[in-house]
């Protein structure tokens, strides 16, 4: 994707293809991200699944604006068979 739509403020870059020995593998400034997430909590997807063994979230923040409080998130590890229909 690599067309960052978040011009300013806080955002996340989502990677699920990482290179290098793992885990955890590696990302660099040349790595392609698959999605960028920005905006309010209401704009965020309800769930985000990785199709492979890795998921990297890269947090970016800008100057504090409009009483912004930062990032909030929850994660869990689930068995692959339970998610096959979601991907």
Sine and cosine of phi, psi and omega as CSV:
sin_phi,cos_phi,sin_psi,cos_psi,sin_omega,cos_omega
0.00,0.00,-0.92,0.39,0.12,-0.99
0.74,0.68,0.53,0.85,0.12,-0.99
-0.86,-0.51,0.98,0.19,-0.12,-0.99
-0.84,0.55,0.90,-0.44,-0.05,-1.00
-1.00,-0.06,-0.07,1.00,0.00,-1.00
-1.00,-0.05,0.97,-0.25,-0.09,-1.00
-0.97,0.26,-0.67,0.74,0.01,-1.00
-0.54,-0.84,0.25,-0.97,0.00,-1.00
1.00,-0.06,-0.26,-0.96,-0.05,-1.00
-1.00,0.07,0.60,-0.80,0.06,-1.00
-0.37,-0.93,0.24,-0.97,0.06,-1.00
-0.85,-0.52,0.60,-0.80,0.22,-0.98
-0.96,-0.28,0.70,-0.71,-0.02,-1.00
-0.94,-0.35,0.82,-0.58,0.05,-1.00
-0.86,-0.52,0.63,-0.77,0.20,-0.98
-0.71,-0.70,0.11,0.99,0.17,-0.99
-0.89,-0.46,0.95,-0.31,-0.02,-1.00
-0.91,-0.42,0.50,-0.87,0.01,-1.00
-0.95,-0.31,0.31,-0.95,0.07,-1.00
0.99,-0.16,0.14,-0.99,0.00,-1.00
-0.90,0.43,0.57,-0.82,-0.04,-1.00
-0.68,-0.73,0.03,-1.00,-0.20,0.98
-0.95,0.30,0.33,-0.94,0.08,1.00
-1.00,-0.09,0.00,1.00,-0.10,-0.99
0.98,0.18,-0.19,-0.98,-0.07,-1.00
-0.53,-0.85,0.43,-0.90,0.18,-0.98
-0.79,-0.62,0.40,-0.92,0.03,-1.00
-0.64,-0.77,-0.06,-1.00,0.01,-1.00
-0.91,0.42,-0.24,0.97,0.04,-1.00
-0.99,-0.10,-0.12,0.99,-0.02,-1.00
-0.93,0.38,0.61,-0.79,0.03,-1.00
-1.00,0.02,0.80,-0.60,0.09,-1.00
-1.00,-0.06,0.39,-0.92,-0.07,-1.00
-0.99,-0.16,-0.30,0.95,-0.06,-1.00
-0.32,-0.95,0.54,-0.84,0.17,-0.99
-0.85,-0.52,0.63,-0.77,-0.04,-1.00
-0.85,-0.53,0.80,-0.60,0.04,-1.00
-0.52,-0.85,0.18,-0.98,0.00,-1.00
0.98,-0.21,-0.36,-0.93,-0.05,-1.00
-1.00,0.07,0.13,-0.99,0.03,-1.00
-0.85,0.52,-0.54,0.84,0.02,-1.00
-0.91,0.42,-0.43,0.90,0.00,-1.00
-0.99,0.12,-0.25,0.97,-0.08,-1.00
-0.96,0.28,0.53,-0.85,0.06,-1.00
-0.93,0.37,0.51,-0.86,-0.02,-1.00
-0.92,0.40,-0.55,0.84,0.00,-1.00
-0.56,-0.83,0.46,-0.89,0.02,-1.00
-0.69,-0.73,0.86,-0.51,-0.04,-1.00
-0.90,-0.44,0.63,-0.78,0.11,-0.99
-1.00,-0.03,0.70,-0.72,0.04,-1.00
-0.98,0.21,-0.11,0.99,-0.02,-1.00
-0.76,-0.65,-0.32,-0.95,-0.09,-1.00
-0.99,0.15,-0.06,1.00,-0.08,-1.00
-0.76,-0.65,0.50,-0.86,0.14,-0.99
-0.52,-0.86,0.86,-0.50,0.00,-1.00
-0.89,-0.46,0.78,-0.62,0.09,-1.00
-0.94,-0.35,0.85,-0.52,0.01,-1.00
-0.96,-0.28,0.91,-0.42,-0.06,-1.00
-1.00,0.03,0.72,-0.70,0.09,-1.00
-0.79,-0.62,0.64,-0.77,0.03,-1.00
-0.68,-0.74,0.53,-0.85,0.03,-1.00
-0.92,-0.39,-0.25,-0.97,0.05,-1.00
-0.87,0.50,0.57,-0.82,-0.01,-1.00
-0.91,0.41,0.79,-0.61,0.00,-1.00
-0.74,-0.67,0.58,-0.81,0.16,-0.99
0.76,0.65,0.75,0.66,0.03,-1.00
0.84,0.54,0.51,0.86,0.04,-1.00
-0.88,0.48,0.63,-0.78,-0.06,-1.00
-0.93,-0.38,-0.01,1.00,0.03,-1.00
0.96,-0.27,-0.48,-0.87,-0.10,-0.99
-0.97,-0.26,0.57,-0.82,0.10,-0.99
-0.71,-0.71,0.71,-0.70,0.03,-1.00
-0.33,-0.95,0.31,-0.95,0.06,-1.00
-0.72,-0.69,0.64,-0.77,0.07,-1.00
-0.71,-0.70,0.37,-0.93,0.09,-1.00
-0.46,-0.89,0.39,-0.92,0.06,-1.00
-0.98,-0.19,0.78,-0.63,0.00,-1.00
-0.79,-0.61,0.42,-0.91,0.00,-1.00
-0.93,0.38,0.62,-0.79,-0.02,-1.00
-0.85,0.53,-0.71,0.71,-0.01,-1.00
-0.83,0.55,-0.49,0.87,-0.02,-1.00
-0.95,0.30,-0.32,0.95,-0.07,-1.00
-0.94,-0.33,-0.04,1.00,-0.08,-1.00
-0.83,0.56,-0.58,0.82,-0.01,-1.00
-0.98,0.21,-0.18,0.98,-0.06,-1.00
-1.00,-0.02,-0.33,0.94,-0.12,-0.99
-1.00,-0.07,0.00,0.00,0.00,0.00
